[in-house]
Amino acid sequence: MRFHFKTSYDQDIRLFPDWWNFSLYVALLLLMLVLPWLIDGFYLGEVTNVLIWAVAGLGLMLLTGQTGQVSLGHSAFMALGCYSCVNFMELGLPFLAAFLLAGIVTGIIGAIIAIPALKLHGVYLAIFTLALAILADDLIVILEPWTGGVNGYFAPVIEIFGIEINRWAAPETWYYLALGTSIFVALLYRNLLRSPLGRAFAAVRDSEISAQAMGVDVARTKTLAFGLSCAFAGLGGALMGLFAGAFNNETFNFLIAIQLLMMIIIGGLGFIHGAFLGAIVIAFLPQFLSILTDNLGSASIPGLETGVFGMILIAFILFEPMGLYGRWLKIRTWLELFPFARRDMFRRQKTYLKTERLR
Amino acid sequence: MDVLQLLLSGLANGCVYGLVALGFVLIYKATEAVNFAQGDFMMLGAFVMVGLVNPHFMGLNFWLAVPIALIIMGALGYLLDLTVLRFMFGQSQTAVVILTISLGFVIRFVAGVIWGHEPQNLHSPLALGDVRFGGVVLSLADIAVIVVTLLMTLALWQFFQRTKLGLAMQAASQNQMAAYYMGIPVKRVQGAVWALAGIVACVAGILYGSKGTLDISAGFIGIKAFAAAVIGGFGSLPGALMGGLIVGVIEPFAARYLPTGYSQIAPYAILIFVLVFRPHGLFAQVRVKKV
């Protein structure tokens, strides 16, 4: 066990607590950089998919894991990011500019939508955002001049500094694009958490009343959280649509938003690692199930994927609410403290219900 | 006459939404949680009925099958609480939301495995006759839906106002700890309300099945029922019915008078509008809390 004896506040907010930790992440980065030489094109495409889901997941994580607001409507913002990116590209902007601009536009629109939504709590916010996600589907059809309606769009050719990003001819280019975006978003996220704003997010999540008492502007914090979260989700959505090659109103169905939420819960709410772990589960589960049904010799069962997914999620909520990363933290702590780990070290406080209704 | 016809068929649809919304409200009133799987409960209730009544399954008499289906769904609701939801005691509302969404996924999967993915018809005596008065044609099912919904709402409303169990449910939601100290078996009360929600969902399912074809994605009308429950104000039983009727009536009129593409967004647009301007619904149950 390594002890972190902190003597200043700077030590507390360092990106990496020590050299060992730093070298682990460097090793991971190196592994990811040489990955195209280690695995074939198909699996590289799958890993790209994982990274794209992770980018969108980080967006929702910022809102749900860090600020404690549930959104079932992030598919709407993913769609917005995707369509605005394509529209900017058609206006003649280079891809990188269009991509970042799409994120910014999505963030601003998300923040504007957040202003009326802020009055809502818990379940009401979930329903509000769910309605947004369903509306988005219909709005895409209505706004045909910009979105191509039901026929949708084919992804335009992407070029960055003269290099063409092509999924089929050169899967590694797409992989590096997704990797670069996910590292960019993860670093931004991590640094955000070290800033006063990130601390305010956590304060709002843990108790709005005490956050207010400590001088946190709750409305502003929530709006910023929603906006930033939508911006990340927009980036993820742009990548997802372009990676799919063709997309229409069905691509960003509200079920995508629900899947996104479930993904970050399986991964572990409130951890950056959780978004990536959840993305691995969600991207590889269909492959895994199809291999399994093939080996068992049975015909493919329609709806098996969502059914199994639901069961996994129920198991997680009942037995491991902290998700995969939380389970890893517990195992690690147990190993580090052996034999002094206690069972109740991670016990959460229960809150008993009180309502504000009168009848 | 046209307007009257639209109004009446809208009312019948609205009653189904209202019935699903009643299920939401029941659970919300007693446990302060929202059951996102209520629509799928309804779908399951309808399919249990299909399994009992339709000739290529068990082929029972319709009126014999109704109480059996109600009992099955009630038991299922209670068991679900016993095995899954009871462990959510003391955890956040958000966790329950996600849990019930995934329960919906599982229910849809199980129903798909048992009854298949093709649309089916419930062999219901209600689906046969038409009633006409004036120039208005109403199917027997529509009338049954309206009558049953009104009766259910009235009965449940009285149940919460008058009976001991109903009051215990309200107490358990207002302050779990205090209710427990007062000798209310909070966990069993919660089980009872889930059983009740299963029964209400089953009634809604039978009526929905009598009105038209069924498939396993029928549960998605739960989203429209959300609109109904929110418009009525979560926690108010008559409000849920009113909300359901509002959504149900607006739909056919929007389909008639708005350009295509705009009509199906009407219920959700109203939902958002109500949430923004009257966050606690038209029949608000929340007053400013006194400290």
HADDOCK unambig.tbl for C-alpha pairs under 7 A between the chains (distance, minus, plus):
assign (segid A and resid 116 and name CA) (segid B and resid 276 and name CA) 5.79 0.50 0.50
assign (segid A and resid 117 and name CA) (segid B and resid 276 and name CA) 6.79 0.50 0.50
assign (segid A and resid 120 and name CA) (segid B and resid 279 and name CA) 6.89 0.50 0.50
assign (segid A and resid 122 and name CA) (segid B and resid 93 and name CA) 6.98 0.50 0.50
assign (segid A and resid 122 and name CA) (segid B and resid 94 and name CA) 6.57 0.50 0.50
assign (segid A and resid 128 and name CA) (segid B and resid 272 and name CA) 6.17 0.50 0.50
assign (segid A and resid 131 and name CA) (segid B and resid 268 and name CA) 5.71 0.50 0.50
assign (segid A and resid 135 and name CA) (segid B and resid 265 and name CA) 6.18 0.50 0.50
assign (segid A and resid 135 and name CA) (segid B and resid 268 and name CA) 6.78 0.50 0.50
assign (segid A and resid 138 and name CA) (segid B and resid 261 and name CA) 6.83 0.50 0.50
assign (segid A and resid 138 and name CA) (segid B and resid 265 and name CA) 6.78 0.50 0.50
assign (segid A and resid 142 and name CA) (segid B and resid 261 and name CA) 6.15 0.50 0.50
assign (segid A and resid 303 and name CA) (segid B and resid 109 and name CA) 5.78 0.50 0.50
assign (segid A and resid 304 and name CA) (segid B and resid 109 and name CA) 6.58 0.50 0.50
assign (segid A and resid 306 and name CA) (segid B and resid 105 and name CA) 6.13 0.50 0.50
assign (segid A and resid 307 and name CA) (segid B and resid 105 and name CA) 5.54 0.50 0.50
assign (segid A and resid 307 and name CA) (segid B and resid 106 and name CA) 4.68 0.50 0.50
assign (segid A and resid 307 and name CA) (segid B and resid 109 and name CA) 5.00 0.50 0.50
assign (segid A and resid 310 and name CA) (segid B and resid 102 and name CA) 4.39 0.50 0.50
assign (segid A and resid 310 and name CA) (segid B and resid 103 and name CA) 6.43 0.50 0.50
assign (segid A and resid 310 and name CA) (segid B and resid 105 and name CA) 5.49 0.50 0.50
assign (segid A and resid 310 and name CA) (segid B and resid 106 and name CA) 5.53 0.50 0.50
assign (segid A and resid 311 and name CA) (segid B and resid 106 and name CA) 6.45 0.50 0.50
assign (segid A and resid 313 and name CA) (segid B and resid 102 and name CA) 6.61 0.50 0.50
assign (segid A and resid 314 and name CA) (segid B and resid 99 and name CA) 5.89 0.50 0.50
assign (segid A and resid 314 and name CA) (segid B and resid 102 and name CA) 6.53 0.50 0.50
assign (segid A and resid 317 and name CA) (segid B and resid 99 and name CA) 6.87 0.50 0.50
assign (segid A and resid 318 and name CA) (segid B and resid 87 and name CA) 6.84 0.50 0.50
assign (segid A and resid 350 and name CA) (segid B and resid 90 and name CA) 4.70 0.50 0.50
assign (segid A and resid 350 and name CA) (segid B and resid 91 and name CA) 6.06 0.50 0.50
assign (segid A and resid 351 and name CA) (segid B and resid 90 and name CA) 4.92 0.50 0.50
assign (segid A and resid 351 and name CA) (segid B and resid 91 and name CA) 6.52 0.50 0.50
assign (segid A and resid 352 and name CA) (segid B and resid 90 and name CA) 5.22 0.50 0.50
assign (segid A and resid 352 and name CA) (segid B and resid 176 and name CA) 6.02 0.50 0.50
assign (segid A and resid 352 and name CA) (segid B and resid 177 and name CA) 6.44 0.50 0.50
assign (segid A and resid 353 and name CA) (segid B and resid 173 and name CA) 6.63 0.50 0.50
assign (segid A and resid 353 and name CA) (segid B and resid 175 and name CA) 5.67 0.50 0.50
assign (segid A and resid 353 and name CA) (segid B and resid 176 and name CA) 5.31 0.50 0.50
assign (segid A and resid 354 and name CA) (segid B and resid 173 and name CA) 6.58 0.50 0.50
assign (segid A and resid 354 and name CA) (segid B and resid 174 and name CA) 5.04 0.50 0.50
assign (segid A and resid 354 and name CA) (segid B and resid 175 and name CA) 4.44 0.50 0.50
assign (segid A and resid 354 and name CA) (segid B and resid 176 and name CA) 6.58 0.50 0.50
assign (segid A and resid 355 and name CA) (segid B and resid 173 and name CA) 6.59 0.50 0.50
assign (segid A and resid 355 and name CA) (segid B and resid 174 and name CA) 4.82 0.50 0.50
assign (segid A and resid 355 and name CA) (segid B and resid 175 and name CA) 6.73 0.50 0.50
assign (segid A and resid 356 and name CA) (segid B and resid 286 and name CA) 5.92 0.50 0.50
assign (segid A and resid 356 and name CA) (segid B and resid 289 and name CA) 6.54 0.50 0.50
assign (segid A and resid 357 and name CA) (segid B and resid 285 and name CA) 5.40 0.50 0.50
assign (segid A and resid 357 and name CA) (segid B and resid 286 and name CA) 4.61 0.50 0.50
assign (segid A and resid 358 and name CA) (segid B and resid 285 and name CA) 6.28 0.50 0.50
assign (segid A and resid 358 and name CA) (segid B and resid 286 and name CA) 6.35 0.50 0.50
assign (segid A and resid 359 and name CA) (segid B and resid 285 and name CA) 6.86 0.50 0.50
